[in-house]
Amino acid sequence: MSARTERLPGQSGKTFVITGANAGLGYFASEQLAAAGAHVVLACRNPAKTDAALAAIRGRVPGASVSAVPLDTADLASVRIASAALLELPRIDGLILNAGIVHPPRTREVSPDGHELVFATNYLGHVALTMQVTPVLRRTPGSRVVALGSMISRLLDSSLDDLELEHGYNRWRAYAQSKIAMQVFGFELDRRLRAAGAGGADGVQSLVAHPGYSISGLTPGIRGVNEPSRVSRFADILQGVAAQGKDVGAWPIVRAAVDPAARGGDYYGPRYLTRGVPSLQSPTRTSVNLAVAERLWSRTEAILGAPFAL
């Protein structure tokens, strides 16, 4: 199955929730799913940018069915409020965990709850959201969770022993750890769903996808959504051999969410790692390491103060 919008299976009657959907990969995944007939809920932090994204989708996709829920994944109180709203939905066919900090701060910052900011935004809030909306996922036959990983997991590795980076902060280590944690979580979630009898084709499946090297300068310009400067667009065009637009980078995410042939535990990314059509790939060893997954799961439950009930 191609992930090109015009070739997606019809998604009429289905609902997808996408975090960080006001720009970048999240926006284009939302637009593509809306064009396939799905109702898409944009779960975003900035109201003005969310409104711009909603207007853009409605303008570019005739008859699009879209709505929004306020969500700041860095703030666990915001996650609880958003989760309560999402639990009111009759169904969630796909929960796409996309929001995140791509350009981390140079020095260590903390979230409203006191957690390292990149870890809190990219990982912890997403786990809390998934925990809290699991009931609606379970009552939706064939639902999927798609965790957004990154090819940085092939460039930098971590056993995730210092999740909060309390013993030495580095901005790229912070980003890499958060994405490795998302991949570990995505694969472990599928294993645990199956073990609990809640997974499989008729239950909830968890998959992981990464967008390759997707950059703004190669992405279509959309008012309020993607407006790179001439300088940044020119610089990004020079990287065109190894990069792609975020509209294309969204394809592996959408394929993981809707491909009838996809299965829980699958890992999708661009065929040539940094760019290309979506294809099944092999995750890094750390991403599927059972000992790393067990430590991460236990530590996450301890931080959140609650077990992840499946």
C-alpha positions as CSV (number, residue, x, y, z in Angstrom):
1,M,0.0,0.0,0.0
2,S,1.3,3.4,-0.9
3,A,1.0,6.2,1.7
4,R,0.1,8.7,-0.9
5,T,-3.2,10.3,0.1
6,E,-5.0,9.4,-3.1
7,R,-4.2,5.7,-2.6
8,L,-5.1,5.4,1.1
9,P,-7.9,3.0,2.0
10,G,-11.1,4.9,2.7
11,Q,-11.2,6.0,6.4
12,S,-14.8,7.2,6.6
13,G,-16.3,6.5,10.0
14,K,-12.9,6.4,11.7
15,T,-11.4,8.8,14.2
16,F,-7.7,9.6,14.6
17,V,-6.1,11.7,17.3
18,I,-2.8,13.3,16.5
19,T,-0.7,15.2,19.0
20,G,1.2,18.2,17.8
21,A,-0.9,18.4,14.7
22,N,-0.7,22.1,14.1
23,A,2.5,22.0,12.1
24,G,5.1,19.7,10.5
25,L,4.6,16.0,10.4
26,G,1.5,16.1,12.6
27,Y,-0.2,18.6,10.3
28,F,0.4,16.6,7.1
29,A,-0.6,13.3,8.7
30,S,-3.8,15.0,9.8
31,E,-4.4,16.4,6.3
32,Q,-3.7,13.1,4.6
33,L,-6.1,11.2,7.0
34,A,-8.8,13.8,6.6
35,A,-8.5,13.5,2.8
36,A,-9.1,9.8,3.2
37,G,-12.4,10.5,4.9
38,A,-11.4,10.2,8.6
39,H,-12.4,12.5,11.4
40,V,-9.2,13.9,12.8
41,V,-8.7,15.4,16.2
42,L,-5.8,17.8,16.4
43,A,-4.4,17.7,20.0
44,C,-2.2,20.8,20.2
45,R,-0.8,23.3,22.7
46,N,-1.1,26.7,20.8
47,P,-4.7,27.8,20.1
48,A,-3.8,30.3,17.4
49,K,-1.7,27.8,15.5
50,T,-4.3,25.1,16.0
51,D,-6.9,27.4,14.4
52,A,-4.6,28.1,11.5
53,A,-4.1,24.3,11.0
54,L,-7.8,23.6,11.1
55,A,-8.5,26.4,8.6
56,A,-5.7,25.1,6.3
57,I,-7.0,21.5,6.3
58,R,-10.6,22.7,5.6
59,G,-9.3,24.9,2.8
60,R,-7.2,22.2,1.2
61,V,-9.5,19.2,1.8
62,P,-13.1,19.8,0.7
63,G,-15.5,18.4,3.3
64,A,-12.8,17.7,5.8
65,S,-14.0,16.6,9.3
66,V,-11.6,18.0,11.8
67,S,-11.8,19.2,15.4
68,A,-9.3,20.1,18.2
69,V,-8.5,19.4,21.8
70,P,-6.1,21.5,23.8
71,L,-3.0,19.5,24.9
72,D,0.4,20.3,26.2
73,T,2.3,17.0,26.6
74,A,4.8,18.7,28.8
75,D,2.1,19.4,31.4
76,L,0.5,16.4,33.1
77,A,-2.5,18.4,34.2
78,S,-3.1,19.4,30.6
79,V,-2.8,15.7,29.6
80,R,-5.4,14.8,32.2
81,I,-7.8,17.4,30.9
82,A,-7.3,16.4,27.3
83,S,-7.7,12.7,28.1
84,A,-11.0,13.4,29.8
85,A,-12.2,15.1,26.6
86,L,-10.9,12.3,24.4
87,L,-12.6,9.6,26.6
88,E,-15.9,11.2,25.5
89,L,-15.3,10.2,21.9
90,P,-17.3,7.2,20.7
91,R,-14.1,5.7,19.2
92,I,-10.4,6.3,18.5
93,D,-9.1,4.2,15.7
94,G,-5.7,5.7,15.8
95,L,-3.7,7.6,18.5
96,I,-0.6,9.1,16.9
97,L,2.0,10.3,19.4
98,N,3.7,13.0,17.4
99,A,4.1,16.1,19.5
100,G,7.6,17.0,20.6
101,I,10.6,19.3,20.9
102,V,12.8,18.9,17.8
103,H,15.3,21.6,18.8
104,P,16.0,21.1,22.5
105,P,17.2,23.9,24.7
106,R,20.9,24.4,25.2
107,T,20.7,24.0,28.9
108,R,18.5,21.7,31.0
109,E,15.0,23.0,31.6
110,V,12.1,21.4,33.5
111,S,8.4,21.0,32.8
112,P,5.6,22.3,35.1
113,D,5.8,19.0,36.9
114,G,9.6,19.3,37.4
115,H,10.7,16.8,34.8
116,E,13.4,17.4,32.2
117,L,11.6,19.3,29.5
118,V,12.4,17.2,26.4
119,F,11.8,13.9,28.2
120,A,8.5,15.3,29.6
121,T,7.3,16.7,26.2
122,N,8.4,14.0,23.8
123,Y,7.9,10.9,26.0
124,L,6.3,11.2,29.4
125,G,3.2,13.1,28.4
126,H,2.5,10.7,25.6
127,V,2.7,7.7,27.9
128,A,0.3,9.4,30.3
129,L,-2.1,10.2,27.5
130,T,-2.0,6.6,26.2
131,M,-2.6,5.3,29.7
132,Q,-5.6,7.5,30.2
133,V,-7.3,6.9,26.9
134,T,-6.8,3.2,26.7
135,P,-10.5,2.5,27.6
136,V,-11.7,4.2,24.3
137,L,-8.9,2.4,22.3
138,R,-10.0,-0.9,23.7
139,R,-13.6,-0.4,22.8
140,T,-12.6,0.5,19.2
141,P,-12.0,-2.7,17.2
142,G,-8.7,-2.8,15.4
143,S,-7.4,0.5,17.0
144,R,-3.8,1.4,16.8
145,V,-1.2,3.5,18.7
146,V,1.6,4.9,16.6
147,A,4.6,6.1,18.5
148,L,6.9,8.5,16.6
149,G,10.5,7.5,16.7
150,S,13.5,8.9,14.9
151,M,16.4,7.8,12.8
152,I,18.6,9.4,15.5
153,S,18.2,6.1,17.4
154,R,20.7,4.7,14.8
155,L,23.2,7.5,15.4
156,L,23.1,7.9,19.2
157,D,22.3,5.1,21.6
158,S,21.3,5.1,25.2
159,S,20.3,2.4,27.8
160,L,17.9,5.0,29.3
161,D,19.5,4.8,32.8
162,D,19.4,8.6,33.3
163,L,16.0,9.5,31.9
164,E,15.9,13.0,33.5
165,L,19.6,13.8,32.5
166,E,20.3,14.8,36.1
167,H,23.9,13.7,35.7
168,G,24.9,15.6,32.6
169,Y,22.7,17.4,30.1
170,N,23.4,17.5,26.4
171,R,20.7,18.8,24.1
172,W,21.1,16.1,21.4
173,R,21.4,13.4,24.0
174,A,18.1,14.7,25.4
175,Y,16.4,14.5,22.0
176,A,17.9,11.1,21.2
177,Q,16.9,9.6,24.6
178,S,13.4,10.8,24.3
179,K,13.0,9.2,20.9
180,I,14.7,6.0,21.9
181,A,12.3,5.9,24.8
182,M,9.3,6.4,22.5
183,Q,10.4,3.5,20.3
184,V,11.0,1.2,23.4
185,F,7.6,2.2,24.7
186,G,5.9,1.5,21.4
187,F,7.3,-2.0,21.0
188,E,6.8,-2.9,24.7
189,L,3.2,-1.6,24.6
190,D,2.4,-4.0,21.8
191,R,4.0,-6.9,23.7
192,R,2.0,-6.1,26.9
193,L,-1.2,-5.7,25.0
194,R,-0.8,-9.1,23.5
195,A,0.1,-10.6,26.9
196,A,-3.0,-9.1,28.4
197,G,-5.2,-10.4,25.7
198,A,-6.0,-6.9,24.5
199,G,-3.8,-6.9,21.4
200,G,-3.8,-8.5,18.0
201,A,-5.7,-7.6,14.9
202,D,-9.1,-7.2,16.6
203,G,-7.7,-5.5,19.7
204,V,-5.3,-2.6,20.2
205,Q,-2.0,-2.7,18.2
206,S,1.0,-0.5,18.9
207,L,3.4,0.4,16.0
208,V,6.4,2.7,15.7
209,A,7.3,5.0,12.7
210,H,10.0,7.5,11.9
211,P,10.0,10.2,9.3
212,G,13.6,10.1,8.1
213,Y,15.2,13.4,7.5
214,S,12.2,15.7,6.9
215,I,12.7,19.4,6.8
216,S,10.7,22.6,6.4
217,G,12.4,24.0,3.3
218,L,11.4,21.0,1.2
219,T,7.8,21.1,2.5
220,P,5.0,22.9,0.7
221,G,4.3,26.4,2.0
222,I,1.0,26.7,3.9
223,R,0.0,29.9,5.6
224,G,0.2,29.6,9.4
225,V,1.5,26.0,9.1
226,N,4.8,26.0,7.1
227,E,6.3,29.4,6.2
228,P,10.1,29.0,6.0
229,S,12.2,32.0,5.1
230,R,13.9,32.3,1.7
231,V,17.2,31.7,3.4
232,S,16.2,28.6,5.2
233,R,14.4,27.2,2.2
234,F,17.5,27.7,0.0
235,A,19.6,26.0,2.7
236,D,17.2,23.1,2.9
237,I,17.0,22.7,-0.9
238,L,20.8,22.1,-0.9
239,Q,20.1,19.0,1.3
240,G,17.6,17.7,-1.1
241,V,19.6,14.6,-2.1
242,A,19.4,13.3,1.5
243,A,16.2,14.9,2.7
244,Q,12.5,15.2,2.0
245,G,9.6,17.4,2.9
246,K,7.5,16.9,6.0
247,D,4.5,16.1,3.8
248,V,6.5,13.0,2.6
249,G,7.9,12.3,6.1
250,A,4.3,11.9,7.3
251,W,3.8,8.9,5.0
252,P,5.3,6.2,7.2
253,I,3.2,7.5,10.1
254,V,0.0,7.3,8.1
255,R,0.9,3.9,6.8
256,A,1.5,2.6,10.3
257,A,-1.9,4.0,11.2
258,V,-4.0,2.6,8.4
259,D,-2.3,0.0,6.3
260,P,-4.4,-3.2,6.4
261,A,-1.3,-5.3,6.2
262,A,0.4,-3.6,9.1
263,R,0.7,-5.4,12.4
264,G,1.4,-4.5,16.0
265,G,5.1,-4.3,16.6
266,D,5.9,-3.2,13.0
267,Y,8.4,-0.4,12.4
268,Y,8.0,1.9,9.4
269,G,10.3,4.5,7.9
270,P,11.5,5.8,4.6
271,R,13.0,3.2,2.3
272,Y,16.4,4.9,2.2
273,L,16.4,5.8,5.9
274,T,16.5,9.6,5.4
275,R,14.0,9.7,2.5
276,G,11.8,7.6,0.3
277,V,8.5,5.8,0.3
278,P,7.4,4.0,3.5
279,S,8.8,0.5,4.1
280,L,9.0,-2.0,6.9
281,Q,12.3,-1.6,8.7
282,S,14.3,-3.3,11.5
283,P,14.5,-1.3,14.7
284,T,17.7,-0.9,16.7
285,R,18.6,-3.5,19.2
286,T,18.1,-1.1,22.1
287,S,14.5,-0.4,20.9
288,V,13.5,-4.0,21.3
289,N,15.7,-4.9,24.3
290,L,13.4,-6.5,26.9
291,A,15.6,-5.5,29.9
292,V,15.6,-1.9,28.7
293,A,11.9,-2.0,28.2
294,E,11.2,-3.5,31.6
295,R,13.3,-0.8,33.3
296,L,11.7,2.0,31.3
297,W,8.2,0.8,31.9
298,S,8.7,0.4,35.7
299,R,10.4,3.8,36.0
300,T,7.7,5.5,34.0
301,E,4.9,4.0,36.1
302,A,6.8,5.2,39.2
303,I,7.2,8.7,37.9
304,L,3.5,8.9,36.9
305,G,2.4,7.3,40.2
306,A,0.1,4.8,38.6
307,P,0.3,1.4,36.9
308,F,-0.5,1.2,33.2
309,A,-3.7,-0.9,33.3
310,L,-4.2,-2.8,30.0
